Amino acid sequence: MAANCHPDHDTICTFRRNSFDAVSAAFPEVLPLAKEPKPLRVGTASVDGTKVDANANRRNGIRHGRAGELRERLRGGIEGLLDRAERDDADAASEPQGLPEELKRRETPKAKLDKACAELERRAKARADSERAECERKVEAREQREGSRKGKRIKAPEEEPRDEERINLTDADSSPMRRSRRHECRQACNAQAAVDADGSRLVLGSRVSVSASDRNELVADVEAMPAALGAADRVLADGGCATGSEVSELEGRGVEVLVATGAEGGRRRHDFRPEPPPKPAKEPSRGRSGSRRCGRGWSCRRTGRTAACAGMRWSRRSGS
């Protein structure tokens, strides 16, 4: 389809729209090939991610500290309504018909906040577990140093979420992120995928991340591939995954990592769109009548003298 070239994304989209029937007929033929009992040996895997808009509003996000304050406020309101219900039950003349609705209005948001806080605590514990091995290595290296100058004490990973950590109450798997510096910030998910780059072009693994950047997603993407397929010998990634710790960890497992370390400029290398027309040259700015502007002040056209150098005032009419 690409004629051994690198077409633009618009070219692929146009081809798919114009050849929709052919593409639809090719899918049923590709799927049986993927289901064959022939084992697939993973050699080179290509890893990349994309931002997918979430079905949630960015304003529905809340910080962990603020969620704790609201939970305490709602808990106090619920306890007050229950005490009121007990007093109304003791009074035979009262009719507490509005209490169930008031309790429901408080219990529903409290349940959402409890679920969001539990998710933040789970993420904090998982992050601490992943950082504990590195922390123990640093502590051991510090203890092996001789003398009193051993450096700062290594802090243990925090298992509790920080107050500024945010979560969306509608979609907890999404977070505010943007595709690039030229795009706006939107509530989205970071969808990661690993594809076989040798011959089959099949998707080997996929996962969804709440991180807006791909800097710490390389190892997790490689681990997302099923163990039955085997380990990849080589991993390809773009500059967004260029993190020294991630690359070193994969190289320690015997995986060759090829990651781009920088971009090639403002335009893509394989961009077949026409070049923008050159901008017209700007004319030199003109100053007062009978004079022109130079780097040191106003100069006369007739004599070429500069007013700032001569210490004189130049008249608009005569230029002297």
Buried (B, 14 or more C-beta within 10 A) or exposed (E): EEEEEEBEEEBEEEBEEEEEEEEEEEEEEEEEEEEEEEEBEBEBBBBBBEBEEBEBEBEBBBBBEBBBEBBEEBEEBBEEBEEBBEEBEEEEEEEBEEEEEBBEEBBEEBEBBEEBBEBBBEBBBEBBEEEEEEBEEEBEEEEEEEEEEEEEEBEEBEEEBEEEBBBBBBBBBBBBBEEEEEEEEBBBBBBBBBBBBBEBEEEBBEBEBBBBEBBBBBBBBBEBBEEEBEBBBBBBBBEBBBBEEBBEBBEEEEBEBEBEEEEEEEEEEEEEEEEEEEEEEEEEEEBEEBBBEBEEBBBBEEEEBBBEEEEEEBEEEEBE
